């Protein structure tokens, strides 16, 4: 039972980690810029770009870790990843074949008159 909560914490925080990494490094760059480099904005820009690079590196590492976890789970239970979708609920209880027949029925829709058809 603890495993799903662990994965939720590990992968659910990826977006927050991405944003916080960018903000923290941009703030550090801004602080360095104000404190030592005269406040011209180069520190903020450098901190922001460094934050983007670090956060995307972390995001890619998290995604590869997630892929490895999925592959390990599938290796433990090969039938666990097989699933089917009952499309009956999509069409208000009708089966998918009946819904296709209804879509192809042109009796409900007026036909467009072409030049070859005589006016009625």
C-alpha positions in Angstrom: 0.0 0.0 0.0 2.9 2.4 0.6 4.3 2.0 -2.9 1.6 4.0 -4.8 1.9 6.9 -2.3 5.7 6.9 -2.7 5.4 7.1 -6.5 2.7 9.8 -6.2 5.1 11.9 -4.1 8.1 11.2 -6.3 6.4 12.0 -9.6 3.6 14.4 -8.4 6.1 16.9 -7.3 7.9 17.1 -10.6 6.0 20.3 -11.7 6.6 22.0 -8.4 10.2 21.1 -8.5 10.5 22.5 -12.0 9.0 25.9 -11.1 10.8 26.2 -7.8 14.2 25.5 -9.3 13.7 28.2 -11.9 12.5 30.7 -9.3 15.2 30.0 -6.7 18.0 30.2 -9.2 16.6 33.4 -10.7 16.3 34.9 -7.2 19.9 34.0 -6.4 21.0 35.6 -9.7 19.0 38.7 -8.9 20.5 38.9 -5.4 24.0 38.4 -6.8 23.3 41.1 -9.5 22.1 43.6 -6.9 24.9 42.8 -4.4 28.0 42.5 -6.6 27.3 43.4 -10.2 25.5 46.7 -10.1 21.9 45.6 -10.7 22.0 45.6 -14.5 19.9 42.4 -14.8 22.6 40.0 -16.1 22.6 38.0 -12.9 18.8 37.6 -13.0 19.0 36.4 -16.7 21.9 34.0 -16.0 20.1 32.6 -12.9 16.9 32.2 -14.9 18.7 30.3 -17.7 20.6 28.2 -15.3 17.3 27.4 -13.5 15.7 26.4 -16.7 18.6 24.1 -17.7 18.8 22.5 -14.2 15.0 22.0 -13.9 14.7 20.4 -17.4 17.6 18.1 -16.6 15.8 17.1 -13.4 12.6 16.6 -15.3 14.3 14.3 -17.8 15.8 12.3 -15.0 12.4 12.0 -13.3 10.8 10.8 -16.6 13.5 8.2 -17.2 13.1 7.0 -13.6 9.4 6.8 -14.1 9.9 4.7 -17.3 12.2 2.3 -15.4 9.6 1.9 -12.7 6.9 1.2 -15.3 9.1 -1.4 -17.0 9.8 -3.1 -13.7 6.1 -3.2 -12.8 5.3 -4.7 -16.2 8.1 -7.3 -15.8 6.6 -8.3 -12.4 3.0 -8.6 -13.7 2.9 -8.8 -17.5 -0.9 -9.1 -17.5 -1.3 -6.0 -15.3 -0.6 -3.7 -18.2 -3.2 -5.2 -20.5 -6.5 -3.3 -20.5 -9.5 -2.9 -22.7 -12.0 -0.2 -23.0 -15.7 -0.7 -23.2 -16.9 1.8 -25.7 -20.5 1.3 -24.9 -20.6 4.1 -22.5 -19.4 6.6 -25.1 -22.5 6.1 -27.2 -25.2 6.2 -24.6 -25.4 2.4 -24.1 -25.2 1.5 -27.8 -22.5 -0.7 -29.0 -19.8 0.7 -31.2 -21.2 -1.1 -34.3 -24.7 0.4 -33.8 -23.2 3.9 -33.3 -21.3 3.6 -36.6 -24.4 2.5 -38.4 -26.3 5.5 -37.0 -23.5 7.9 -38.2 -23.6 6.5 -41.8 -27.4 6.8 -42.1 -28.2 9.8 -44.3 -32.0 9.7 -43.9 -32.0 12.2 -41.1 -29.9 14.8 -42.9 -31.1 16.7 -45.9 -28.9 16.1 -49.0 -27.2 18.9 -50.7 -28.5 19.5 -54.2 -25.8 19.3 -56.9 -25.9 20.6 -60.5 -26.7 17.1 -61.9 -29.8 16.7 -59.7 -33.0 18.2 -61.0 -34.8 20.5 -58.7 -37.6 18.9 -56.7 
